[in-house]
Every structure is written in structure tokens, then in C-alpha cells.
């Protein structure tokens, strides 16, 4: 049986404007220009460029970020006043581009270089070979299956099946192997190998066959597993060679290229430049924070749309159904443009406030650049200072960079957990990692320190740290275990 009843419910919902702001917070400066262009294309009421007549509110964002407060506007869905959209005193135009440098100095394009890939080079060499048309098709198919490193990761039987289904060519694994050998004879040496062992052997094969090269080939053929694990004593006993011979052979192996395809692939990749979202400068021993206005064009409400509303307001008494629909359409477009401009304004304020709090929290580090002076800092610390949610701070620091006198860094790199020393002082894990890296850099490569030894050194320095924590930090620093750091 159906019943009617009253029920009270409390819900929190994000408005479309808040969702738009959250999305904009995640966008780095380098991608902001594209996002703005997309909005301008979708909303004709939003215009990119300066107003022909001087706008009343023409101050850049960087001059008033610290003092300007956010204004919240409320509107009714049922009725509205047209003067809200045509009143010139409200300052609808908003300029947020930093004008501390000439527009001629700004380079908004990301340069890139183009070139031939190693696949193209292999096809050129293939065209020089005296082979049949079917063999040429099969060889091109094999070349197309090489990955970016130059390896053939597919099984020959799978290639046979693919050729039968896609090219209607019947072949055998033996014929495929012959063509693979042909491709492996091309430049660069090592191309077309199935694994690292074969790749290195192919490169040694084209070298002058000296005694050292012959020993290196034996090391890779008969003791490859021991070589990768640096079990040098096992190799010496198995191959019946001395330590000097092994050292010379390993030196030759280390000169080889484990990814022969990358040598040409790198030249054809797009070069991406990191554009910092913030800049920290030293002026008179004080830290100055600047928010990057690059890739941020001027935005304003379209004058055409304002004039349309003025025209409709003059004929308010003679409004037809079509005119009312036009008014609603224009109002929606102008509202959307205002919301976007306001979201950009709030984005800049949030970014500036968050970065300023990080700069003040890590003041000693930004003054000296010494990682040992980095304080333990988590997202919650900054969220409490700027009075924002942790998720908002996470969006702000995501994919953002800051340029300092000591280099350009990701904002995430300044966040780290804390650890107490034996004296009770709280230090950043970044400081411990820095000490760990220094210990490994200065160790004897013939007798590298084990994790237990490294933990002992840090404990002697006053850092209460366990061996398993050392292992975790070592992996984060991409430092291999002691056995793999050993050298002859």
C-alpha cells in the first residue's frame, strides 16, 4: 500500500561552477591556454582579447592576488534584471594576464623536431635486398612488429598466423626465421633481437673478434644469468678465466646499447618543455612569489551580446515568445561566460595562496636550496593553513611546477613524511634519502654497503631507522641491492 510521508534530508551537492573550478585547479599552466580556447569556441558570449575601449577593471591578477577577496553572486531562476548584464559598473571584463613583460617576448608554442624512425631506416635497407615480393611483404610485416626499443616480442608462429589472416600469405616458421636473420644484419646492430641476450650478442658479432670480444661472447652465451646477477666468481670458475679478463669483457659489454631502436626513436619524439606555474625569486634576501600568467589570454564578455540585451530591454513591453527565448539564450551564455571568468579568478587565487603557504612553510629551503633544510610537510599541513580541503590542495599541487634559483621542481616533491631522531627532532624523509644517496655514492664499488650496514650508519647519525625502511627508500631512489652495485 502506498503511503505519503514527510521526510527531512540533508545533502551536500557541488554546483556546476564548483565542479568547473575543481577541474580548472588540476590544469597546469601549459594546458590552460587550450582549455580557454575550447571554452571560447563553445561559448560565443566569451571573447578572447582586450576590449577596444579601456575597461574600468584592468589590473592584472599578479598585482592584487594577496588582497582581493572572492565575491559570490546569487541569482534567481524565476526572475532577473537585465541591468545585471549591461551595467558597466560591475566590471564584466577581467584581465588575468601578467603584463610584466612584452607580448613579443612570450613564446607560446612548444618546439619539436621531426626525423625518421628506425622503422623507416630498416625499410630503406630492405629495399636494397634482392628478395621476392612475398618475402618483401613478410619482412615489412616483421619490421612493423618491432617495438620502440627495436625488439621483436612476437613469436614466429603468431607471425605466421597473422600473415595468413591479414595478408593471405602462407609461409613457415623457417622462412620467417631466415627473414628475421636478414633484418638482424641491418643497422643499427642488435635490431630485431628477441631478448637482451640476443641483442648484445648481435652487437658483439659485428665487432672485431679480439680475445676480449670472444670472452664477452662466452660470458653472454654460457653465463648470462650469472652476469645479470653479478655472480662474478661463478663466471670465473665456469669459463676458467682470471678477474682481469672478466673485467675487460664486462667493460666491452657495458659499451653496448641494450635498446638499439631508441637511438633513432629519440630524435623523432616531441620535445616537451616544462613551463613552471610559479616562480620564486630572491630580492633583498626576501622571497618573492610570482604566478605565471603565460598562456593566459585576456577574457571579456562579448560586446555584441551586451548590445543584444540592451536591445531586448528597450522592447521589453513588446516582447514576443521568440524574443523571450532569445533573452533566455543570451542570459545563459553570459552567465556561463561569467562563471568561467570567475572560475579562472578563483583558480589563480587558490594557486597563489597555496604556493605562498608552501613557500613560507619551507622558507629555509627556498632561501638556500639545501634539501637538508626541508621540513616534513603533508597535504593536511597546507590545507589547515589556507583553510581548504585536502582534496583541493591535492588538485593544486598535481602536475604543477615551481621555478626557483636552484632549479625547477614539481610541487609534489616538497611533500614528505616526518620522522623523529633519537634527540626528538622531527626531520623530513627527504633528508634521510639524501643522506642515504650520499652514502651509496661514496661507497667502495667493490664492497658496496648492505641494507643492514646502511641502517647502522644512519642510526649512528641519530636517525632511528630500520633495515626494511632503508630497503623501501633505496627502491624509491632506484638504487639496486648491494650485490647488483658491485663492480670488479
Secondary structure, DSSP 8 states (H G I E B T S, - for coil): ---------------HHHHHHHHHHH--HHHHHHHHHHHHHH-TTEEES--SS--S----HHHHTTT---------SS---THHHH-GGG---B-----SS-GGG---S--------HHHHHHHHHHTS---HHHHHHHHHHHHTB-TTS-B-S-HHHHHHHIIIII-----HHHHHHHHHHHHTSSSTTTT-SSHHHHHHHHHHTS---HHHHHHHHHHHHSHHHHHTT-HHHHHHHHT--HHHHHHHHHHHHTS-S-TTHHHHGGGS-------SEEEEEETTEEEEEE--TT---EEE-HHHHHHHHHHHHTGGG--HHHHHHHHHHHHHHHHHHHHHHHHHHHHHHHHHHHHHHHHHTHHHHHH--GGG---B-HHHHHHHHT--HHHHHHHHTT-EEEETTEEEEGGGG-B-EEEBTTS-EEEHHHHHHHHHHHHHHS-TTS---HHHHHHHHHHTTB---HHHHHHHHHHTT---HHHH---
